[in-house]
Amino acid sequence: ELTRKSAESLRKLNDGITLIEQHTDENRRKVEKVLDAEIKSRKLQNKEISDSLVKTDEKLSYQIGNIQSSLTSFNHRIAEMKDLSNKPEIINLNRRLELSENAHRESELSLRTLNGRLDEVAVKQTN
């Protein structure tokens, strides 16, 4: 009887261990499935980010090239303008323009003075 009870206890213990092993295996498979899905998701996300970075880098390189080209063109135009500003013809034109501006200012001052005098004469005649 004791042997039969011991055998029954061992069988139940073996059944329990087998059941625990089955649950453990099932849980391990579930965890592996979740981990695999997470790994795939992260790989896809990393690829999307990488692709986006490549596109952004290409756009940035293109824009930097455009800016550099514009700066080169701008610097070239500035150099041309500096060269032009040192030519005798331009220097003479600038002097003539300056003289004209001075003459214009003097004419305006003379006109103001004359207008002031005319106003004084008009006031004296009305009194």
C-alpha positions as CSV (number, residue, x, y, z in Angstrom):
1,E,0.0,0.0,0.0
2,L,2.8,2.4,0.9
3,T,4.6,1.6,-2.3
4,R,1.4,2.3,-4.3
5,K,0.9,5.6,-2.5
6,S,4.5,6.5,-3.1
7,A,4.2,5.6,-6.7
8,E,0.9,7.6,-6.9
9,S,2.6,10.6,-5.2
10,L,5.6,10.3,-7.6
11,R,3.2,10.1,-10.6
12,K,1.4,13.2,-9.4
13,L,4.7,15.0,-8.7
14,N,5.9,14.1,-12.3
15,D,2.6,15.3,-13.7
16,G,3.0,18.5,-11.8
17,I,6.5,19.0,-13.0
18,T,5.5,18.2,-16.6
19,L,2.7,20.7,-16.3
20,I,5.1,23.4,-14.9
21,E,7.5,22.6,-17.7
22,Q,4.7,23.0,-20.3
23,H,3.6,26.3,-18.8
24,T,7.2,27.5,-18.7
25,D,7.7,26.5,-22.3
26,E,4.5,28.2,-23.3
27,N,5.4,31.4,-21.4
28,R,8.9,31.3,-22.9
29,R,7.4,31.0,-26.4
30,K,5.0,33.9,-25.7
31,V,7.9,36.1,-24.4
32,E,10.0,35.2,-27.4
33,K,7.1,36.0,-29.8
34,V,6.6,39.4,-28.1
35,L,10.4,40.1,-28.2
36,D,10.6,39.1,-31.9
37,A,7.7,41.5,-32.6
38,E,9.4,44.3,-30.7
39,I,12.7,43.6,-32.4
40,K,11.0,43.7,-35.8
41,S,9.2,46.9,-34.9
42,R,12.4,48.6,-33.7
43,K,14.3,47.5,-36.8
44,L,11.5,48.9,-39.0
45,Q,11.5,52.2,-37.0
46,N,15.3,52.4,-37.2
47,K,15.1,51.9,-41.0
48,E,12.5,54.6,-41.3
49,I,14.6,57.0,-39.3
50,S,17.7,56.1,-41.2
51,D,15.9,56.7,-44.6
52,S,14.5,60.0,-43.3
53,L,18.0,61.1,-42.2
54,V,19.4,60.2,-45.6
55,K,16.8,62.2,-47.4
56,T,17.3,65.1,-45.0
57,D,21.1,64.9,-45.5
58,E,20.6,65.0,-49.3
59,K,18.3,68.0,-49.1
60,L,20.7,69.7,-46.7
61,S,23.7,69.0,-49.0
62,Y,21.7,70.4,-52.0
63,Q,20.7,73.6,-50.0
64,I,24.3,74.1,-48.8
65,G,25.5,73.8,-52.4
66,N,23.0,76.4,-53.5
67,I,24.1,78.7,-50.6
68,Q,27.7,78.3,-51.5
69,S,27.1,79.0,-55.1
70,S,25.1,82.1,-54.2
71,L,27.9,83.3,-51.9
72,T,30.5,82.8,-54.6
73,S,28.3,84.7,-57.1
74,F,27.7,87.5,-54.5
75,N,31.4,87.7,-53.7
76,H,32.2,87.9,-57.4
77,R,29.7,90.7,-57.9
78,I,31.1,92.6,-54.9
79,A,34.6,92.3,-56.3
80,E,33.4,93.6,-59.7
81,M,31.7,96.6,-57.9
82,K,34.9,97.4,-56.0
83,D,36.8,97.3,-59.3
84,L,34.2,99.6,-60.9
85,S,34.3,102.0,-58.0
86,N,38.0,102.5,-58.4
87,K,37.8,103.4,-62.1
88,P,38.5,107.1,-62.9
89,E,35.2,107.5,-64.8
90,I,33.3,106.4,-61.7
91,I,35.4,108.6,-59.4
92,N,34.7,111.6,-61.7
93,L,31.0,110.8,-61.8
94,N,30.9,110.6,-58.0
95,R,32.6,114.0,-57.8
96,R,30.2,115.5,-60.3
97,L,27.3,114.1,-58.4
98,E,28.6,115.5,-55.2
99,L,29.1,118.9,-56.7
100,S,25.5,118.8,-58.1
101,E,24.1,117.8,-54.8
102,N,26.0,120.7,-53.1
103,A,24.8,123.1,-55.8
104,H,21.2,121.8,-55.3
105,R,21.5,122.3,-51.5
106,E,22.8,125.9,-52.0
107,S,20.0,126.6,-54.5
108,E,17.4,125.3,-52.0
109,L,18.9,127.5,-49.3
110,S,18.9,130.5,-51.6
111,L,15.2,129.9,-52.4
112,R,14.3,129.6,-48.8
113,T,16.1,132.8,-48.1
114,L,14.3,134.6,-51.0
115,N,11.0,133.2,-49.9
116,G,11.6,134.5,-46.4
117,R,12.4,137.9,-47.7
118,L,9.3,137.9,-49.9
119,D,7.2,137.0,-46.9
120,E,8.8,139.9,-45.0
121,V,8.0,142.3,-47.8
122,A,4.5,141.0,-48.1
123,V,4.0,141.5,-44.4
124,K,5.4,145.1,-44.5
125,Q,3.1,146.0,-47.4
126,T,0.0,144.7,-45.6
127,N,0.8,146.8,-42.5
